[in-house]
């Protein structure tokens, strides 16, 4: 190991990067600029221990880093120069906060004497991201003093920890730097400091502390859960680092209580279906039938993580007003319905050994290979009703979409749930794609790793996030609409730094299809100009500009052949052109009909 002694700035930056390397930093994303020169040089010197990626566009860079952090579960560093550069990180910082993704944002800045005097490329960067970071501070100016180097080391350690505890999220360090910025002599004699700085002693005890050890905290199942015969578990939006363990823990709770599990399309449960015999995937469609919604009203609800996307589900829970519990380790309020809710600040795994606890129904110990007794006689009546409704509606959905030849955009999500290679990382864009996944995603055992930006639910950085997730991972897929992709076409500039493969399944309906589902769609003008916003882009030409492969899909069979197997390198766009007015009409006419002919009174 060597520390640069060419000038104080470089010494400061090297201590910073050496500290992060020892903490376990694996990836740093650097945006070009002058004021951040010492940081860029120092990070580049840490190769190959740290992968250092240069990305031109700051907004794209930030979402790429967000995707990397989502995929790895570990903090990723973002570096930029002074001025408005850091402001372009803002959307990703917000998303990182809302979706609990660890990011360490380093914004270089001018020193205090160059602020508030119209010095170029200078804005107020202190608390640039308002209250969104988990923690934020401005570092002291670089100083050739052992005490100050210790301060720098400990501040970086604290920043690293705060990206991950108590709740993962962004941390912002503003870093003022004086000239010279390049690694050239600054006239300060560092020889005495060099003799004092003993590397092994200075960094002693500094090791990769991720993940942080968590003391065991088994939480006993409340008696009122065990005594309730009309309870449901809602498995909401989740991106756990250990999805199989997460699904198994929910399955154990479901088996113990004999409660159905309503699994959001963005939950891993639908991709590990064999672990959850009481999985309900069609709840949004079931609850569109007023009679079924009334018959299935619960007394108690356990919500694991965030509430699903479904408006039907939220309205139903709000109208029935069951007693509710939210299981999630974060310190955030995860009840947008403001109901009779108790937040249990634990993970689902911290319920302890569920199968050994007393239950009104004998708990079954089982694993993936075991068959679970699922006969009507063995199930409580309420659970039977849910399972029967699920079976009937699931068949209706699969038969309807399976025989559909026309290019209805909702079928893309249904098809993906059946044909992707096992374990494929999948990024699902906001607006209609996430809703079609919730409506149609078929339970499977493909162990697809779904990712999404459902913290703030914006379309910012869609492509860049997907590339960040796919970088150095298994060949990956992104499901997106045309507007979300166009909003982030600068993400294609990452192409020459990207390692791996990303297939972009582009649903091109020439505009904002989600707005077709809203009441404003009946008012044109101004609907088409201000809401539909057609862009009339030739995606083949756009892809050619970036040297990205493009193919137009004309049939579902053609698309299916392109999705399995996937290529191993490069970026390609598979475009499916649809009609957003026709798609919206199909949803209005058919979503409610899929559960119309179900009569639960005949079940018992």
VENWONOR-V168194 format. One line per field, one symbol per residue. psi: psi as a letter, one per 20 degrees, with the letter a starting at -180 (. if undefined). burial: I if it has 24 or more other C-alpha atoms within 12 Angstrom, else O. A space follows every 10 residues. Layout:
psi->???
burial->???
This chain:
psi->qqppjhrhgh gghhgghhgh ghijphpppp qqrghjghgg ggghiiqjhp popppgpggg gghghggghg hhjqqqpppr arbighhiig hhggggghjm popopooqrq rhijqkkkqq lproiplhkc jhqhqqrpqr qppmphhhhg ggghgggggg hiihqipqaq ppopnpprqq hrmqqjjpoj gghhhhnogh ghjpiorojp qpppppmpoq pqhhghipjm qqpooapqmq hmhggghhgh gggghgilqq oooqhjqihi jlhiinikpo ikhgggiioh gghghjpqhq pooobqprhp hgggggghhh lrpqqpopir jqokniilan pppomrrhhj iangiiqpqi ppqpprahiq pppkqhhiqq gghggghggg gghgggghgg hhjphqmphh hgggghihiq qpjpppporr chghhhgggi opprkikpnp qrmkgikrjp kgghgghhhh okaqprqpoq rhhhghikii hiiigiipob qppoooonjl anhhhiiqhi hinorjghgi gglpilpohg gghhhjlpqp pppirhgggh hiiorqriqa pqpopoproh ghghggghhh ghhhjgkpoi hih.
burial->OOIIIIIIII IIIIIIIIII IIIIIIIIII IIIIIIIIII IIIIIIOOOI IIIIIIIIII IIIIIIIIII IIIIIIIIII IIIIIIIIII IIIIIIIIII IIIIIIIIII IOOOOOOOOO IIIIIIIIIO OIIIIIIIII IIIIIIOOII IIIIIIIIII IIIIIIIIII IIIIIIIIIO IIIOOOOOOI OOIOOOIOOO OOIOOOOOOI OOOOOOOOOI IOOOIIOIII IIIIIIIIII OOIIOIIIII IIIIIIIIII IIIIIIIIII IIIIIIIIII IIIIIIIIII OIIOIIIIII IIIIIIIIII OIIIOIIIOO OIIIIIIIII OOOIIOIOIO IOIIIIIIII IOOIIOIOIO IOIIOOOOOO OOOOOOOOII IIIIIIIIII IIIIOIIIOO IOOOOIIIII IIIIIIIIII IIIIIIIIII IIIIIIIIII IIIIIIIIII IIIIIOIIII IIIIIIIIII IIIIIIIIII IIIIIIIIII IIIIIOIIII IIIIIIIIII IIIIIIIOOO IOOOOOOOOO IIIIOOOOIO OOIOOOOIII IIIOIIOOII OIIIOIOIII IIIIIIIIII IOIIOIIOOO IIOIIIOIOI OOOO
